[in-house]
Structures are given as structure tokens and as C-alpha cells.
Amino acid sequence: MSDADFIPLSGNDLVEELKAMLDELCDVLHESRFAVEPVERIGEHLAALSVAPHGLRQTTEVLGQGLPVLPEFQPAGQYTGRIAQALGALGNGFATASRQIVLEQQEAVQRSLLKAVRSANWQLKEAESRFDEVVASSGSGILILGVDGEVVHANDATVDILGRTMGELVEFLGEVLTPLRDGTSDQMRQTRQVVRGDDDVATVSLTASVLRGENSEPTSYLVMIEDNTELVLLQRALARQQSHDSLTGLPNREQFRVSLESMLRQADPRRGITLIHLGLDSFDLMRSLGTRVADSLVVHVAARLRAVVERWNATVARFDGGEFGVLVRNSQEMPDIPALMEEINTELAEPVYVDGHGLAVSASAGVVHRPSHDMDADGLLLAAALTLHRARTGRRGQWEMFQPGSGVDELRDYALAAVMPGAWESGEISVRYRPVRHLERDVVTAVEAELCWDVAGLPQPLPHARCVELAEQTGLILPLGEWLLRTAGEEARSWRRFDLRLSVRLSAYQATDADLVGRIGRVMNATGVEGHRLMLGIPASALPIGDATDNLAALADMGVYTVLDDFGRGSLDLAAVQDLPVSCVRVASSRASHALALLPLVREAGVAVAVDGIDSAEEAGWWRSKGAEFGVGGFIGAASTPPELERQLELR
């Protein structure tokens, strides 16, 4: 940069300045709430260092190529949008500051020129000498015209910028000076595009002022001309980067939203529009082959999508990762949705070869066809995303049509999941405890800890199962589950005189956590809960996944009383009981018919049976007759606060 521009700093000082600005830019990109104002101020600082537009272009090229590959911005897909916005903001701040600097320079020159003209009567020769020096050395075009419109003086930069002879300049500036000649204004500014030689189009800014003599009558006109062509081209390039995906050249999500708003206003109300949110199936699997392979696949998909829908003048955008948007203004020629989706998946199924890998993908899609007129752009995008989510549930290569009124429950769940961390932080989520009773001896032998969320506006707190379901959507279940264990473990210190176990049911997400054993160990060390006094339930459905089996075995080695939850789905559950160190199985009372045939074999293996959902004395007696040892449910005891539980234990 220092080789290309004159910057009033030593090499070392310039390096330190750039390091500081780069550090500030990285900090802004990492902020949880990204804002462009700090980046614009960095652009203003660059302009203040006298960096020229081509210096800024080199800077943005280096940043645009270098930032996405830095380790701190991995995975790159999460930061692509922010980096593009930051580069746009950097250019905007630079452009704004540059214009201000130019105006200040112009006004400074004008003041100098005005002073020189006014003092011409007594210091004419000295003033003309200074004026000629300023004009000759200025990179801006400077002209002085007489009141008759003839050129009195013009520097070489004027001819270079406008590409016109002196005679042509008089004609060109005639229209510019009209407001000054009419006396309606003493100064005017405007930006124009002019055609120079070889049909070169330049963008110039013109500033014209009236110079008055001692009697305040106009004596001449001062015109200053600045060539902004390079700056305008740079602004356009940066604006495109901000609104388009750098990998595929397609519009990004924000630009797609702008196009959607425009099409909603212009579309034929009888035919409407169609919005398709496409998601590539197994895109994460493609990423395992390397970034280059995944990027090449994305470029390939973008090209094929455009090829499929271009004859309907559709807009295709890349959202992020392997997700795309397609926006079509419906017409009589457009095929029906099933045929369109079949054509898209057929086109994508054709393999493309990258680095020796023959790749083909399928796409799932959420389709919003001819939406109602009361849906805005944001509502349509959300409806398409929710519909895509439903189409992908347990399936691949499928599409689903949005139905008005659908997705209400999903929207509510998404909203709850989004605010759940804040609710936990503010204390809205607490721990409740329900008794686990030994059915034969009719005594409480354990206390089960559960989550309870008191949501404002809802008639009843959300129970444990709902809390777990919402927390698993965002990954909050891992820290929240560890907090539940720690909180219950600390509370359990007050129950030691009752000789009770502490029971906690883990979710499938927790059961497959690679650090589960470490989390349990930390809680046991921090709270003093001994392994044989801790009952941990692991869902039977989680055993074939990841580390669940190893976790169960490791917990058993720590002395933990292991429970296989949701038992009774079939022979695989029985095999787990026979092959793994399981202390107890837990059966839902509502699924008695499924589990009953397996219970004798469970008992033969020396494994205890617990039943969840016992709501009456008759149920308790029936399960006791079938050999069940433990029970929980409405009849056994409702979930309660620690003080309430303490009173119940005292009275037992």
C-alpha cells in the first residue's frame, strides 16, 4: 500500500496502524450483534491516512481472500455474510470520508483562490504566482471563466479529466453556470457522467462559485472538477459483494428478500408467486471430502438450478451452506409444482466429478405457492423454511407444500427454544423433585430431579419432557443438563439422613455426549454424591448411536446405578439388558403390552424394573404383581419444590 500511495507515515508506523485496524475489524466480526458503524469508521480512518481508491481495492481484495481462511473465522460459512457486509461498510466509510476530504480540499482551495483574487489590486503579482502554483500542482481540474463565459485560466488536469478542448469546455460548462449567471445562486455542486475519448464514461463532480469584485458585482466564475470514476466503480463493486454470494455469484439472502418484496408488489394477483426454499441433502457429508469439493458442488448446483428455472425468468439465490432460494412469478407457461420439483431433482441427480469424486445430490424443499396477500416477505421466508424442515423430517429428496395455518406449533417451539437460554439465566427454569417409591415395601427410595420452566403467559409451567425437547433443538441441553445434575446433587446433601438415591433421566443428546462421563465425574466431585446413590437413565433408543454404550459402561464402572429408559421396544432392548451393565429398566405404564412379555427375562437377568406413569392404586398393585420394584407417577407423588419435598420426607 505504501508503494502505491503517499502516506505520511514511516513503514513501521504504517504496519502498526494497519495491525490495529485489522484487530478492530476482527473484534467487530466476532461481536454477537454485528454492526457496520465501527467498520465504517475504519474505512474513514483509511481515507484519513491518504490511502487512494486503488489502495482500498488492494486492501479489500486481501481481506476478502484472507479473512475466510483464518482459523478464528471457521467454519467460514458462518462468517461469509458478515465479512461481505464488513467489506461493503469499509468501502462506504472510505467513500464518505473521501468525499468529505475532497469537499474540504475544494473549499480550502476556493478560499485560497478567493483571497488571492480579492487582494489582486495590491498584491497582484504575488497572488497570481501563488495561484498559478496551486492550480498547476492540483490533481483537480480548476477553471476561471469570465462573465462572458470565456476561459480565463484552466490547468492541465481540467482537460485530462473532461477530455475536451478549451472551445468544447465553454459549451460544456454553459449549462452548469446558468444558475450562477441568473443570480439564483452563488455556488452550486453537481455530479455528472461525461463521455471522453474512445467512449470512456467518467463520473465527475463539479463545484462552481461566483467571484465578486469590490463592488460585489460578478467578475468571474470559479469551477473545480474532480474525477470520481475510480471511486464510483469501487463503490459498485463493493455493493455487489455485499448483496451477492462470493462463491456462486448468486444474490444472497438479503438481496433475495429485496427481490421478494418487489415481486410481491408487482406480481399478477390472479397467479401470484412461488417461493421455494431448497436444501441439499447430506451436504455436511459432502463437506467431509474437503472445502474445495463442497464449494465446487455448491457452484455446480447453482448453475443447474439457474439452468432449470431461467426460462421462467426466476430468481435463484444462495442462502448459506447448502441452502438455496428460488422465486418465480407464476405464469401460464410454468409447469405445476410436482413437475418442477421432479425436474430440479432429476437435474441435480446427474453426477459431477470433482477431484476424482463423482458427486450427485438430492434436494428437499419447502414450497409456498400462491401465498395469501396478507403475507409479507419475512413471513413467506419463514413459512418456506418451516415447510422445508417438515419435508426433511426423517426423509430425503422430498418436498412439501406450505398450508396456511400450519407451522403454528413449530413457530411457538422455535420462539421458546430461542429465549430458553435467557430464561435459564434469569431464573425462570428451576428444578423440581418427585418421589420414586418401592412398590413392595411402600417406601420412598429415591428422588427424581426434573426441569420446570415457568413461562410468562402460559397457564402451566412447562414440564421436564418439554424442557428437554426444546433444549435439544439448540444444544442447550448439555450445559442445562449438567446444571440440573449439579443443582440436584447439592440439594441431595440434605436427604442423606433419609438414605435416598438421586435419579436423573438423560436425553439421547446427553447420552451420546463424548464428555458425559467427565461431566458426571465433575458433578460427583463437586457435590459429594457417591456413585451408588446416583440413578442415571439412558434412553434405549440412544444405545446404537455414538458413545452411548461406552458411556453406560463407564458410568457403571463408577458405581452409578444405571437405568435403561423407555424399555420395551423389542428384542434389541432385551439384548442390551443381557449384554450391558444395566441395573434397572424403566417401562412406561402406557406401553405395558409391549414390555410385559420381556419382564420375566429381565428379572432372570437380575435387573430391576421401574414403572413410570402410575396414576392409581390399582395400577400400582397390578405392576407390583408383575414384579416391578419401583414406581413414579401421579399416584406416587407429584413434582415439588425442595421445601415441599423436605416436608413430605419428614412425614413419610
C-alpha positions, 0 to 999 in steps of 0.5 A: 500500500505504501508503494502505491500511495503517499502516506505520511507515515514511516513503514513501521508506523504504517504496519502498526496502524494497519495491525490495529485496524485489522484487530478492530475489524476482527473484534467487530466480526466476532461481536454477537450483534454485528454492526457496520458503524465501527467498520465504517469508521475504519474505512474513514480512518483509511481515507484519513491516512491518504490511502487512494481508491486503488489502495482500498481495492488492494486492501479489500481484495486481501481481506476478502481472500484472507479473512475466510481462511483464518482459523478464528473465522471457521467454519467460514460459512458462518462468517461469509455474510458478515465479512461481505457486509464488513467489506461493503461498510469499509468501502462506504466509510472510505467513500464518505470520508473521501468525499468529505476530504475532497469537499474540504480540499475544494473549499480550502482551495476556493478560499485560497483562490478567493483571497488571492483574487480579492487582494489582486489590486495590491498584491497582484503579482504575488497572488497570481504566482501563488495561484498559478502554483496551486492550480498547476500542482492540483490533481483537480481540474480548476477553471476561471471563466469570465462573465462572458463565459470565456476561459480565463485560466484552466490547468492541465488536469481540467482537460485530462479529466473532461477530455475536451478542448478549451472551445468544447469546455465553454459549451460544456460548462454553459449549462452548469453556470446558468444558475450562477449567471441568473443570480439564483445562486452563488455556488452550486455542486453537481455530479455528472457522467461525461463521455471522453475519448474512445467512449470512456464514461467518467463520473465527475463532480463539479463545484462552481462559485461566483467571484465578486469584485469590490463592488460585489458585482460578478467578475468571474466564475470559479469551477473545480472538477474532480474525477470520481470514476475510480471511486464510483466503480469501487463503490459498485463493486463493493455493493455487489459483494455485499448483496451477492454470494462470493462463491456462486455469484448468486444474490444472497439472502438479503438481496433475495428478500429485496427481490421478494418484496418487489415481486410481491408488489408487482406480481399478477394477483390472479397467479401470484408467486412461488417461493421455494426454499431448497436444501441439499441433502447430506451436504455436511457429508459432502463437506467431509471430502474437503472445502474445495469439493463442497464449494465446487458442488455448491457452484455446480448446483447453482448453475443447474438450478439457474439452468432449470428455472431461467426460462421462467425468468426466476430468481435463484439465490444462495442462502448459506451452506447448502441452502438455496432460494428460488422465486418465480412469478407464476405464469401460464407457461410454468409447469405445476409444482410436482413437475418442477420439483421432479425436474430440479431433482432429476437435474441435480441427480446427474453426477459431477466429478470433482477431484476424482469424486463423482458427486450427485445430490438430492434436494428437499424443499419447502414450497409456498405457492400462491401465498395469501396477500396478507403475507409479507416477505419475512413471513413467506421466508419463514413459512418456506423454511418451516415447510422445508424442515417438515419435508426433511423430517426423517426423509430425503429428496422430498418436498412439501407444500406450505398450508396456511395455518400450519407451522403454528406449533413449530413457530411457538417451539422455535420462539421458546427454544430461542429465549430458553437460554435467557430464561435459564439465566434469569431464573425462570427454569428451576428444578423440581423433585418427585418421589420414586417409591418401592412398590413392595415395601411402600417406601420412598427410595429415591428422588427424581430431579426434573426441569420446570420452566415457568413461562410468562403467559402460559397457564402451566409451567412447562414440564421436564419432557418439554424442557428437554425437547426444546433444549435439544433443538439448540444444544442447550441441553448439555450445559442445562443438563449438567446444571440440573445434575449439579443443582440436584446433587447439592440439594441431595446433601440434605436427604442423606439422613433419609438414605435416598438415591438421586435419579436423573433421566438423560436425553439421547443428546446427553447420552451420546455426549463424548464428555458425559462421563467427565461431566458426571465425574465433575458433578460427583466431585463437586457435590459429594454424591457417591456413585451408588446413590446416583440413578442415571437413565439412558434412553434405549433408543440412544444405545446404537448411536455414538458413545452411548454404550461406552458411556453406560459402561463407564458410568457403571464402572463408577458405581452409578446405578444405571437405568435403561429408559423407555424399555420395551421396544423389542428384542434389541432392548432385551439384548442390551439388558443381557449384554450391558451393565444395566441395573434397572429398566424403566417401562412406561405404564402406557406401553405395558403390552409391549414390555410385559412379555420381556419382564420375566427375562429381565428379572432372570437377568437380575435387573430391576424394573421401574414403572413410570406413569402410575396414576392409581392404586390399582395400577400400582398393585397390578405392576407390583404383581408383575414384579416391578420394584419401583414406581413414579407417577401421579399416584406416587407423588407429584413434582415439588419444590425442595421445601415441599419435598423436605416436608413430605420426607419428614412425614413419610 
